Amino acid sequence: MTDNTIPMPEKPKMGDYKRHLLVCTGPRCTENGEAQALFETLGEKFKAVGIDKGELRVKRTRTHCFATCKSGPIMCVQPDGVWYYNVNETNLQRIIDEHLVGGRPVEELIYHRSACSAP
């Protein structure tokens, strides 16, 4: 009798993080690659303010499309359920300093909050 069971793959490992920043880098949010360029700066920006590791660590992920294709670049901060628009270089730094480090969302840049997020 032959054992035909397929072995389970090794379980992935991921470090703890406080927040997850999702960045739409799809072609309809920004036609000239601005979102991708902003995404590529996040590692150094996070390191500069100390959210690349430790208790306040922020995980960052590129997404292809949020299906809200206006006024990009667009970013979403989870688990806070906060969606930002018009994330240019200046606004990105505000989001990092005020929200990701300081814990206070940048109200005037928010275009949506998920139903489960705090007011």
Sequence and secondary structure as in RCSB ss.txt:
>XXXX:A:sequence
MTDNTIPMPEKPKMGDYKRHLLVCTGPRCTENGEAQALFETLGEKFKAVGIDKGELRVKRTRTHCFATCKSGPIM
CVQPDGVWYYNVNETNLQRIIDEHLVGGRPVEELIYHRSACSAP
>XXXX:A:secstr
                 SEEEEEE  TTT TTSHHHHHHHHHHHHHHHHT SSSTT EEEEEES  S  SSS  E
EEETTTEEE    HHHHHHIIIIIIITS   GGGEEEE TTS  
